[in-house]
Amino acid sequence: MGQAASISPKRNFSALREKLIRRTVTIAGKNGHPHLARPIDLSAAGKLMRCYDAMTDRGKWFRMLHHMPHLSEQMAREFCSPDPEKDLCIVLEGDGPLEGEILGGARITGSADGKSAEYSVTLRPEAEGLGLAHKALELVFEVAREMGYTHIWGAIHAENGPMLQLAESLDLNLRRDPNDAALMVSEGEL
């Protein structure tokens, strides 16, 4: 007999994910401007690097939970290559002077248990305060449900007030991370 392979359960390729791939999903901010929501792909690596560079130092710290002034091209390529069987990352495209650029995005990363997924969201400063993070997370949470995930969670720096408020607005439970006093864990059932 050969070695037993670790096989993860095949995920549903949801109707919503198909719409994202066909580029038919938009998210409107509070200002009424619709922004195309689409899955990230390798062609977005340069745009992702520019989006990250546009973030404030504090925003970068909160996103990465450590000091990282720039994304390397290799890191950007890795972020642009989620595992289609268990992960999803959508980006929101800008308009006006930022047309075609990435304003931010939301991601789910499936855990080894096949039931839970970590979430994250990032926006460049021009897109903050428009309700886009909330809507982008709702969108990836819906895809996560369609993929069969039942639980989502995320790590948030305890000083990241806007992200903590966002988690509460999404009805996620917050608790102190028992392994790191600087972090809060937000989680919820899908």
C-alpha positions as CSV (number, residue, x, y, z in Angstrom):
1,M,0.0,0.0,0.0
2,G,1.1,3.5,-0.7
3,Q,1.2,6.5,1.6
4,A,-2.1,7.8,2.7
5,A,-2.7,11.2,1.3
6,S,-4.4,14.0,3.3
7,I,-7.4,15.0,1.3
8,S,-9.4,18.0,2.2
9,P,-13.1,18.0,1.4
10,K,-13.9,19.5,-2.0
11,R,-15.5,22.9,-1.6
12,N,-18.7,24.0,-3.5
13,F,-18.0,26.5,-6.2
14,S,-20.8,28.8,-5.3
15,A,-23.2,30.8,-7.4
16,L,-21.9,34.0,-5.8
17,R,-18.3,33.0,-6.5
18,E,-19.3,32.5,-10.1
19,K,-20.7,36.0,-10.2
20,L,-17.5,37.4,-8.7
21,I,-15.5,35.6,-11.4
22,R,-17.8,37.0,-14.1
23,R,-17.2,40.5,-12.6
24,T,-20.9,41.2,-12.1
25,V,-20.8,42.1,-8.4
26,T,-20.5,45.7,-7.3
27,I,-20.4,47.2,-3.8
28,A,-21.6,50.7,-3.4
29,G,-20.1,52.9,-0.7
30,K,-22.0,55.4,1.4
31,N,-21.2,58.0,-1.3
32,G,-23.2,55.9,-3.9
33,H,-20.2,55.0,-6.0
34,P,-20.3,51.3,-7.1
35,H,-17.0,49.4,-6.9
36,L,-16.4,46.2,-8.8
37,A,-15.8,43.3,-6.4
38,R,-13.7,40.5,-8.0
39,P,-11.5,37.7,-7.0
40,I,-7.8,38.6,-6.8
41,D,-5.4,37.1,-9.3
42,L,-1.7,37.3,-10.1
43,S,-2.2,40.3,-12.5
44,A,-3.1,42.4,-9.4
45,A,0.3,42.0,-7.6
46,G,1.6,45.5,-8.6
47,K,-1.8,47.1,-7.7
48,L,-1.8,45.3,-4.4
49,M,1.7,46.6,-3.6
50,R,0.5,50.2,-4.5
51,C,-2.6,49.7,-2.3
52,Y,-0.4,48.6,0.6
53,D,2.0,51.5,0.1
54,A,-1.0,54.0,0.2
55,M,-1.9,52.8,3.7
56,T,-0.8,54.6,6.8
57,D,2.0,53.1,8.9
58,R,-0.6,52.4,11.7
59,G,-3.0,50.8,9.1
60,K,-0.1,48.6,7.9
61,W,0.7,47.6,11.5
62,F,-2.9,46.7,12.2
63,R,-3.2,44.6,9.0
64,M,0.1,42.7,9.5
65,L,0.4,42.9,13.3
66,H,4.0,43.7,12.9
67,H,6.2,46.3,11.2
68,M,6.2,45.9,7.4
69,P,6.8,49.1,5.5
70,H,6.3,47.5,2.0
71,L,5.0,44.3,0.5
72,S,7.7,42.6,-1.5
73,E,6.8,41.4,-5.0
74,Q,7.0,37.8,-3.8
75,M,4.6,38.5,-0.9
76,A,2.2,40.3,-3.2
77,R,2.2,37.4,-5.6
78,E,1.5,35.0,-2.7
79,F,-1.4,37.2,-1.5
80,C,-2.7,37.2,-5.1
81,S,-2.7,33.3,-5.3
82,P,-5.2,32.0,-2.7
83,D,-6.0,28.3,-2.8
84,P,-9.2,28.1,-4.8
85,E,-10.3,25.0,-2.9
86,K,-10.4,26.6,0.5
87,D,-9.7,30.4,0.3
88,L,-11.2,33.5,-1.3
89,C,-9.8,37.0,-1.6
90,I,-11.9,39.7,-3.3
91,V,-10.6,43.1,-4.2
92,L,-12.6,46.3,-4.7
93,E,-11.6,48.4,-7.7
94,G,-11.4,52.2,-7.5
95,D,-13.0,54.8,-9.7
96,G,-12.1,58.4,-10.7
97,P,-8.4,59.0,-10.2
98,L,-8.1,55.5,-8.7
99,E,-9.9,53.8,-11.6
100,G,-8.6,50.2,-12.0
101,E,-6.5,50.4,-8.8
102,I,-7.3,48.3,-5.7
103,L,-9.1,50.2,-2.9
104,G,-8.9,47.2,-0.6
105,G,-10.4,43.8,-0.2
106,A,-11.6,41.0,2.1
107,R,-10.3,37.5,2.5
108,I,-11.2,34.2,4.0
109,T,-8.5,31.5,4.6
110,G,-9.8,28.1,5.3
111,S,-8.4,26.2,8.3
112,A,-7.2,22.6,8.3
113,D,-10.4,21.5,10.0
114,G,-12.4,22.3,6.9
115,K,-15.1,24.0,9.0
116,S,-13.6,27.3,10.0
117,A,-12.0,30.2,8.1
118,E,-10.0,33.2,9.2
119,Y,-11.1,36.5,7.8
120,S,-9.4,39.8,7.2
121,V,-10.1,43.1,5.5
122,T,-8.0,45.9,4.3
123,L,-8.8,49.4,2.8
124,R,-6.6,52.2,1.6
125,P,-7.3,55.5,3.4
126,E,-9.4,56.9,0.5
127,A,-11.9,54.1,0.9
128,E,-12.3,54.2,4.7
129,G,-15.5,55.4,6.3
130,L,-17.6,54.4,3.2
131,G,-19.0,51.2,4.6
132,L,-17.0,49.2,2.1
133,A,-15.2,47.0,4.7
134,H,-18.6,45.9,6.2
135,K,-20.1,45.1,2.8
136,A,-16.9,43.3,1.6
137,L,-16.9,41.1,4.7
138,E,-20.6,40.3,4.3
139,L,-19.8,39.2,0.8
140,V,-16.9,36.9,1.6
141,F,-18.9,35.5,4.6
142,E,-21.7,34.6,2.2
143,V,-19.3,32.8,-0.1
144,A,-17.8,31.1,3.0
145,R,-21.2,29.8,3.9
146,E,-21.7,28.6,0.3
147,M,-18.3,26.8,0.5
148,G,-19.5,24.9,3.6
149,Y,-17.7,26.8,6.3
150,T,-19.6,27.2,9.6
151,H,-17.3,29.3,11.7
152,I,-15.3,32.5,11.0
153,W,-12.7,34.2,13.1
154,G,-10.1,36.9,12.9
155,A,-7.3,38.5,15.1
156,I,-7.6,42.2,15.7
157,H,-5.1,44.4,17.5
158,A,-6.7,45.6,20.8
159,E,-6.1,49.3,19.8
160,N,-7.7,49.0,16.4
161,G,-11.0,50.6,17.4
162,P,-12.5,50.8,13.9
163,M,-11.9,47.1,13.3
164,L,-13.3,46.2,16.7
165,Q,-16.4,48.3,15.9
166,L,-16.7,46.6,12.5
167,A,-16.6,43.2,14.1
168,E,-19.3,44.2,16.5
169,S,-21.5,45.5,13.7
170,L,-21.2,42.1,12.0
171,D,-22.4,40.5,15.2
172,L,-19.1,38.8,15.9
173,N,-18.1,37.9,19.4
174,L,-15.0,39.5,20.8
175,R,-12.7,38.1,23.4
176,R,-9.1,38.7,24.5
177,D,-6.6,36.4,22.8
178,P,-5.3,34.1,25.7
179,N,-1.9,33.9,24.0
180,D,-1.4,37.6,23.2
181,A,-2.7,40.4,25.4
182,A,-2.4,42.9,22.5
183,L,-4.9,41.0,20.4
184,M,-8.6,40.4,20.4
185,V,-10.2,37.4,18.7
186,S,-13.5,38.0,16.9
187,E,-15.5,35.0,15.8
188,G,-18.9,33.9,14.8
189,E,-21.0,31.2,13.3
190,L,-22.0,31.4,9.7
